[in-house]
């Protein structure tokens, strides 16, 4: 089973980084033509999601809405001060699954894969595995 890992350096407290091209390269290098890609982010203050990537305003809107949904002034008990980031991650999740067909990711026309940073800047890892079949 082809498996790998890559790092992503984030530069802002909250941002969505398009991973699609990098993930496509990783999948192409495996030689797998049919299967399933699983992406996993081993961090509790960053998420992975699939959403529209054509219009950058979508990313701004999503981050802005998440910032409004998750209050900074709630009386969180977590001592590190990044409880809002944990809650934001809960909303997007830590993984994504994408079909691989004819050696390419089977994403919709406007879909892209994003790492969602909620506690940056940081260096994040993304683990992946392609299940052939």
N, C-alpha and C positions, 0 to 999 in steps of 0.2 A: 504494500500500500504506500503510494507516494505521500510523504509527509514533509512539512517544512515549517519554517518560522522566518519572519522578517520584523524589522523594527520601524517605527514611525515616530519621528520627532515632532511634537506639537509645539506651537508657538504662542497660543493664546489660552486664556482660562477656559473659554467655551469656543469650540469650533468643530466643523465637520470636514474631515479630510477624505477626498475621493481616493479609494484604494483600487478601483476597478482595473486600471492599466497594470498595476503591479501584480494583482491577483491573476489577471489573464496571462501574464508572462510566466508566473509560477505554474499554472495549469498547463500551458503549452509545453513547458520544459519536461513535464512528466510523460508526455507521449500518450496519455489516456485520451481516448476519443469519445467514450460514452461512460457516464457515471454521475457521481454526486460529489460536489465540493462542500466541505464543512469548514467554516471559518470560526475561530474562537479567540476571544480576547480575555486573557487571564487577569484582568484588572477590575476592581470594584468601583472605580470612578470614571470609567470610559465604556462606551457601548459600541456595538456594531449594528448597522441597519442597512436596509435597501430602500432607496427612495429616488425621487426625481433628481437628475443631475444636469439637465439641460439649462435650467434657469437658476442662476446663483441666488436669486431672491427667495427661492424655496428654502434653501439652507438657512438664510437669515430669518425667514419667517418661522421655521421649525425651532431654531434655537431661541428666538424671541418668545415664542409661545411656551416652550418648556421653562424658560426663566420666569415667566409669569405664573405658570402652574405650580412651580416649586418655590415656596417662600424662603427667602434668606433669613427672615426675622422670626421664624418659628423657634421656640425654645428647645433646640436640639441638645442632646446630652453628650453626644460624641465629642471627645476632647480635642480632636484634630481640627475641628472647624470646617470640615468638608462634607458634612452630612447632606447638604443639598446635592452635591455631586453623586453621592450614593443613591439618592432618590431618583435623580435624573437617569442614572444608569438602569435603574429598575424599569423605567418607562421604555427604554429602547432595547434592552436585553444585551446579552454578551456574545451572541453568536448569530450566524446566518448560514443558510443552506441554499445552494444554487445547483441546478442541473448543469451537467456538462454534455453537450451534444456536438458531434463532429469536431471535437477538440476545442470547443469554445464555450464560454459561459452562456447559459440560456437565460438572458435577462430581457425584460421588456424594452421597448423602444427607448423610453426615457429613463429607465432604471440604471442606477449606479450603486456601488457598494461603498459605504462610508464608515470610517472610524469616528465616533462622536466623543470628543474630549470635553469633560466636564470639570476637570481639576488641573488644568495645565498652567504653564507649559511643562511637559514631561516627555520622557522617552517611553514609548509603549511597544509592546510585543503583540504580534498577531500570529497565532498558530493555525495551520491549515492541514487538511488531509483530503485526498481525492480517493473516493471509493469507486473503483472501476466496476462496470457492469451495466 
